[in-house]
Amino acid sequence: MIPSAAATASAPVPGQSIVNPDGTTNRIWLSSYVKGVAHDIDINKYQSLTEYFDECINKFRDRPGFVSIGTEMINSRLDRLVKEFAGYLQSKGIKQGDRVAIMLPNTFQYPVALFAVLRIGAVVVNVNPLYTARELNHQLKDSGAETIIVMETFAKTLQDAQAGTQIKNIVLTQIGDLLADGFFNPKGWALNFILRKVQKMVPAYSLPTAIWMREALKQGAQVKVKPVVVKPDDLAFLQYTGGTTGVAKGAMLTHRNVLTNCQQALAFAEGQLTGETETVVTLIPMYHIFSLTVNGLIFMALGGRNILIANPRDTKRVMMILKNEKFSGITGVNTLFASFLEDPAFRKLDFSKLKLSIAGGMALQRNVAERWKQVTGNAVVEGYGLTECSPIVTQAPVDISKPGPIFTGNIGVPVPSTEVRMRREDGSWADIGEPGELCVRGPQVMKGYWQRPEATAEVLDKDGWLATGDIGIIDDMGFCKIVDRKKDMILVSGFNVYPNEIEDVIAMHPDVKEVAAVGVADDAAGERVKVIIVPRNPGLTKESIIEHCRKNLTGYKIPRIVEFRTEELPKSPVGKILRRELRDKK
């Protein structure tokens, strides 16, 4: 699947306003929608995510919904396990509005726990399994969660993090536990044994009050789930921000927020995906909002078969999983796509059914987009979103029947029922073609940050506009482009320098594997550009990089400091390069 030809929009008309005379938004992007895509959605179509889940399950009951470690889970089995686990949770006194933490990688246990928590009207608190005890302690205390479902691999972290939290109920599970029902589960037994005894991946821990998930399911099977009335504006998730810009905060996402975002994306996919034979590869952990919404929820409405990848950084293992698959969709981030392209086994995969490659989470680099198209025959579709928006804000219009550009550098157009404007430093709205802070308004925008009214007021105004912290531009066809993060912007002698541009240029150098650009203090210029590079060729020199930049960048943008590293750059769990860590270490 490829961006439509409209993605190569003409230059904006100077001074054209994004605001109509009556104060409404000039939705210039609607003319760039693919024919048949609705301009707006029905935000009242569903009352709750459980209603959505039931509709999807009943429509595709006999199809495999998820695949994990070579085993398929039929939707009817998922439905049964969800109700059993929901029954167990209710039997423990967990009620509507209570927060339940889920600390699981991409395994069968995740969708079972997710939809069980939502079914009883409780609030999902997604937790990164790779958190340290300090980070986990903060999130548990901040959310007030009293229950947690955790993979045994991370049980020691939970033990070390419990002090000062309200955790009372702990459900433990091992990675192979749900590969089969009942006592006879040889594949699961073998996998659990290898992780525990051979690979030594389970540190010693003590959680005496914990119950195994398999036992919890047995108990729940004896309990009839009590119906709960969930309203669209009830909380569904406390989705904590990545923490790449400071202390993680819980974005309050309602059932309506997430449901409307699913509908917005499905409207854009109208007529593009058949819903009959779709298989999607889920590389990003489902505790991340991008993967949760796009892979976990949207493809469910299409009857999709979701291949869960527990560790996407184990490229060799991922290639083994995919070598016998004919997948039609794959979602990931730029760094994951780049690492796959480095593996010769990736080129041998069967891409004959691939229709949709989606990059999110960070900027897509031109050289990655070009190499991806060359290897797979499929162009990467780029979009834009953030936790606070459930997450999708913009997406490239797609039309699989027409060829289009391999790389546009933009993030598409606002999805249905969504408004986007750029705000100047003085608070006024920027004209079309003028850079400013990207602001968004729509039904997918969060209620606010959990128990942080001041932080909420900093980003969400009285009219419902969310300030994203990203600097963007919108052209006269409605296509948006992210210039950079406000906090990542480098100020050189009064000129704004955006790291994404520097990184994109340097990444085109054939001897560069990874690159990050940061600002460093300079007495004369205020700041100078520094780049940290992981070379593909150990013979790469600073002079070669500077010469490459001179050919592609204005003088003040050229790096003054070039640092080479042999180890990979620091990244978040989903693959974002952490510029903040690099700045702190400079």
Secondary structure, 3 states (H helix, E strand, C coil): CCECHHHCCCCCCCCCCCECCCCCECCHHHHHCCCCCCCCCCCCCCCCHHHHHHHHHHHCCCCEEEEECCEEEEHHHHHHHHHHHHHHHHHCCCCCCCEEEEECCCCCHHHHHHHHHHHCCCEEEECCCCCCHHHHHHHHHHHCCCEEEEEHHHHHHHHHHCCCCCCCEEEEECCCCCCCCCCCCHHHHHHHHHHHHHCCCCCCCCCCCCEEHHHHHHHHHCCCCCCCCCCCCCEEEEEECCCCCCCCCEEEEEHHHHHHHHHHHHHHCCCCCCCCCCEEEECCCCCCHHHHHHHHHHHHHCCCEEEECCCCCCHHHHHHHHCCCCCCEEEECHHHHHHHHCCHHHHHCCCCCCCEEEECCCCCCHHHHHHHHHHHCCCEEEEEECHHHCCEEEECCECCCCCCCCCCCCCCEECCCCEEEEECCCCCECCCCCCEEEEEECCCCCCEECCCHHHHHHHECCCCCEEEEEEEEECCCCCEEEEEECCCCEEECCEEECHHHHHHHHHCCCCEEEEEEEEEEECCCEEEEEEEEEECCCCCCHHHHHHHHHHHCCHHHCCCEEEECCCCCCECCCCCECHHHHHHCC
